[in-house]
């Protein structure tokens, strides 16, 4: 299945923040319920233990997505706190007040470009369900920047680019209708744009379908890695797995 880089609504700077928040809130709720990274928890722990700096710098965080449940799982597994700094290119200072963040999780209120992370933000870089947003040259730049700065990187996609995953997207309107009442914080606008004017099911379904088309395969990820100068000094692992859907991952850390 050929990769196609169509647009997603959350990638458009002109997308109204109210709709962007509704989409990221939906993603966060689905992640909290499905816990998609659980099967690879041991791999994430391995990367953390291999690093002197245990801090997590999450890139393209949106509403925090997978980290709301993943942080608890890691702390339970490792028996000590895991500090997570959430960052985003479209940083929204109001989001800090709108969401109740877990202990040791902080929202960085200044914009952070995943292609050129400020050297002051040192730690294990993670991109959870966001790497597909980037075109190939941008994806390579993200990996190159991590290697150049000697930082570990963890990439997980709750996607796999194939026709079966694309076909699964037809259920997204139903999932949106079922999940919406449980999303926090409560919002009358969310209910209005989900049930009275079904804009959210349409936006979420479109973005989900495009995300499948954009997702990188394991071979494509490894080709990017092999083209980066200095990548030989890293331990790399890439693969796919099935757990309430199909997932793709890539992790790398200095030897």
C-alpha positions as CSV (number, residue, x, y, z in Angstrom):
1,X,0.0,0.0,0.0
2,X,1.7,3.2,-1.2
3,X,2.1,6.0,1.3
4,X,0.0,9.1,0.6
5,X,0.4,12.3,2.5
6,X,-3.0,13.9,2.4
7,X,-4.0,16.7,4.9
8,X,-5.3,16.1,8.4
9,X,-7.4,18.8,10.1
10,X,-5.2,18.9,13.2
11,X,-2.2,19.8,11.0
12,X,-3.8,22.9,9.6
13,X,-2.7,26.0,11.6
14,X,-6.1,27.7,10.7
15,X,-8.0,24.8,12.3
16,X,-10.0,26.4,15.2
17,X,-8.5,25.5,18.6
18,X,-11.9,24.3,19.9
19,X,-12.0,21.6,17.2
20,X,-8.3,20.8,17.6
21,X,-8.9,20.3,21.4
22,X,-12.0,18.1,20.8
23,X,-10.0,15.8,18.5
24,X,-7.0,15.5,20.9
25,X,-9.4,15.0,23.8
26,X,-11.0,12.1,21.9
27,X,-7.6,10.6,21.2
28,X,-6.6,10.9,24.9
29,X,-9.8,9.1,26.0
30,X,-9.3,6.3,23.5
31,X,-5.7,5.8,24.6
32,X,-6.6,5.8,28.2
33,X,-9.2,3.0,27.5
34,X,-7.2,0.9,25.1
35,X,-3.7,1.2,26.6
36,X,-2.1,0.4,23.3
37,X,1.6,0.5,24.4
38,X,1.1,-2.1,27.2
39,X,2.6,-5.1,25.1
40,X,5.8,-3.1,24.6
41,X,6.1,-1.8,28.1
42,X,9.3,-3.8,28.7
43,X,11.0,-2.3,25.6
44,X,10.2,1.3,26.9
45,X,11.5,0.4,30.3
46,X,14.7,-0.9,28.6
47,X,15.2,2.4,26.8
48,X,14.7,4.4,30.1
49,X,17.1,2.2,32.0
50,X,19.8,2.6,29.3
51,X,19.7,6.4,29.8
52,X,21.4,8.5,32.4
53,X,18.7,11.2,32.0
54,X,15.4,9.5,32.8
55,X,13.2,12.5,31.9
56,X,10.8,12.0,29.0
57,X,10.4,14.8,26.4
58,X,7.2,14.0,24.5
59,X,7.0,15.7,21.1
60,X,3.7,16.6,19.3
61,X,1.8,15.9,22.5
62,X,-1.5,17.4,21.6
63,X,-3.7,16.7,24.7
64,X,-1.2,14.3,26.2
65,X,-2.6,11.2,24.5
66,X,-1.0,8.0,25.6
67,X,1.1,9.4,28.4
68,X,-1.9,9.7,30.8
69,X,-1.9,5.9,31.2
70,X,1.6,5.1,30.1
71,X,3.2,7.1,32.9
72,X,1.2,5.1,35.5
73,X,2.2,1.8,33.9
74,X,5.9,2.8,33.8
75,X,6.0,4.0,37.4
76,X,4.3,0.8,38.5
77,X,6.8,-1.3,36.6
78,X,9.9,0.7,37.5
79,X,8.9,1.4,41.2
80,X,9.9,5.1,40.9
81,X,8.5,8.4,39.5
82,X,8.8,9.0,35.7
83,X,8.9,12.7,34.8
84,X,7.2,13.6,31.5
85,X,7.4,17.0,29.7
86,X,4.7,17.4,27.1
87,X,5.5,19.7,24.2
88,X,3.8,20.7,21.0
89,X,4.5,23.0,18.0
90,X,1.0,24.5,18.5
91,X,1.5,25.0,22.2
92,X,-1.6,26.2,23.9
93,X,-1.2,27.9,27.3
94,X,-4.8,27.5,28.1
95,X,-4.5,23.7,28.0
96,X,-2.6,23.7,31.3
97,X,-5.7,24.9,33.1
98,X,-8.2,22.8,31.1
99,X,-6.7,19.4,31.9
100,X,-5.9,17.9,35.3
101,X,-2.3,16.6,34.8
102,X,-1.0,13.6,36.7
103,X,1.8,14.1,39.2
104,X,5.3,14.5,37.5
105,X,3.7,15.4,34.2
106,X,4.1,18.9,32.9
107,X,3.0,20.9,29.9
108,X,5.7,23.0,28.2
109,X,4.0,26.2,27.3
110,X,6.4,27.4,24.6
111,X,6.3,26.0,21.0
112,X,8.7,23.1,20.3
113,X,9.6,22.0,16.8
114,X,10.1,18.3,16.7
115,X,12.6,18.8,13.8
116,X,14.9,21.0,15.9
117,X,14.3,20.4,19.6
118,X,16.0,23.0,21.8
119,X,19.2,21.6,23.4
120,X,17.8,22.7,26.8
121,X,15.1,20.0,26.6
122,X,17.3,17.0,27.2
123,X,15.8,13.6,27.8
124,X,14.2,10.6,26.1
125,X,12.2,11.8,23.1
126,X,8.9,10.2,22.4
127,X,6.4,10.6,19.6
128,X,3.2,8.7,20.4
129,X,0.9,8.3,17.4
130,X,2.3,11.5,15.8
131,X,5.2,10.5,13.6
132,X,3.0,10.0,10.6
133,X,2.2,13.7,10.6
134,X,5.6,14.3,9.1
135,X,6.7,14.0,5.4
136,X,9.7,11.7,4.8
137,X,12.3,14.6,4.8
138,X,10.8,15.9,8.1
139,X,10.7,12.4,9.6
140,X,14.4,11.9,8.8
141,X,15.2,15.3,10.3
142,X,13.5,14.3,13.6
143,X,15.6,11.2,13.8
144,X,18.8,13.0,12.7
145,X,18.2,15.7,15.3
146,X,17.9,13.1,18.1
147,X,21.1,11.3,17.0
148,X,23.0,14.6,16.6
149,X,22.1,15.6,20.1
150,X,22.8,12.1,21.5
151,X,19.2,11.6,22.7
152,X,17.2,8.4,22.7
153,X,14.0,8.3,20.7
154,X,10.8,6.2,21.1
155,X,8.2,6.2,18.3
156,X,4.9,4.4,18.5
157,X,2.0,4.6,16.0
158,X,-1.4,3.1,16.8
159,X,-1.5,2.4,13.1
160,X,-0.2,0.1,10.4
161,X,-0.3,1.0,6.7
162,X,-2.4,-1.7,5.1
163,X,-5.9,-2.2,3.7
164,X,-7.2,-4.0,6.8
165,X,-6.3,-0.9,9.0
166,X,-7.9,1.4,6.4
167,X,-11.1,-0.7,6.4
168,X,-11.3,-0.5,10.2
169,X,-11.7,3.3,10.0
170,X,-15.3,2.8,8.9
171,X,-16.1,2.1,12.5
172,X,-14.7,5.5,13.7
173,X,-18.1,7.4,13.5
174,X,-19.6,4.8,15.8
175,X,-16.6,4.8,18.2
176,X,-16.8,8.6,18.3
177,X,-20.5,8.6,19.2
178,X,-19.8,6.0,22.0
179,X,-16.7,7.6,23.5
180,X,-17.8,11.2,23.5
181,X,-20.0,11.2,26.6
182,X,-17.0,10.0,28.7
183,X,-14.5,12.6,27.6
184,X,-13.3,15.0,30.2
185,X,-13.5,17.9,30.7
186,X,-17.2,17.9,30.0
187,X,-18.2,20.2,27.1
188,X,-21.6,21.1,25.8
189,X,-19.9,22.2,22.5
190,X,-18.5,18.7,22.1
191,X,-21.9,17.2,22.5
192,X,-23.3,19.8,20.0
193,X,-20.7,19.1,17.4
194,X,-21.0,15.4,17.8
195,X,-24.7,14.6,18.0
196,X,-26.6,17.7,16.7
197,X,-24.1,18.7,14.0
198,X,-22.0,15.6,13.5
199,X,-18.8,17.5,12.7
200,X,-16.5,15.6,15.1
201,X,-17.3,12.1,13.8
202,X,-16.5,13.4,10.3
203,X,-13.3,15.1,11.3
204,X,-12.0,12.2,13.4
205,X,-12.9,9.7,10.7
206,X,-11.1,11.6,8.0
207,X,-8.0,12.2,10.1
208,X,-8.0,8.5,11.1
209,X,-8.1,7.4,7.5
210,X,-5.4,9.8,6.4
211,X,-3.2,8.7,9.4
212,X,-3.3,5.1,8.1
213,X,-2.3,6.3,4.6
214,X,0.6,8.3,6.1
215,X,2.0,5.7,8.5
216,X,5.5,4.5,7.7
217,X,6.3,0.8,7.4
218,X,9.0,-0.9,9.3
219,X,11.3,-1.1,6.3
220,X,10.8,2.6,5.6
221,X,11.7,3.5,9.2
222,X,14.9,1.4,9.1
223,X,15.9,3.0,5.7
224,X,15.6,6.4,7.4
225,X,17.7,5.2,10.3
226,X,20.4,3.7,8.1
227,X,20.8,6.9,6.2
228,X,21.6,9.0,9.3
229,X,25.3,9.6,10.0
230,X,26.1,8.3,13.5
231,X,23.1,5.9,13.7
232,X,25.5,3.0,13.9
233,X,26.3,4.1,17.5
234,X,22.7,3.5,18.4
235,X,20.7,0.4,19.3
236,X,17.7,0.3,17.0
237,X,14.6,-1.9,17.0
238,X,11.5,-1.6,14.8
239,X,8.5,-3.8,14.3
240,X,4.7,-4.2,14.4
241,X,2.4,-5.8,16.8
242,X,-1.4,-6.4,17.3
243,X,-3.2,-5.3,20.4
244,X,-6.7,-3.9,19.9
245,X,-5.6,-2.8,16.5
246,X,-2.3,-2.8,14.6
247,X,0.7,-0.8,15.7
248,X,4.1,0.2,14.4
249,X,7.1,1.2,16.5
250,X,10.8,2.3,16.3
251,X,13.1,2.9,19.2
252,X,16.7,3.9,19.3
253,X,19.2,4.7,22.1
254,X,23.0,5.2,22.3
255,X,25.0,2.1,22.8
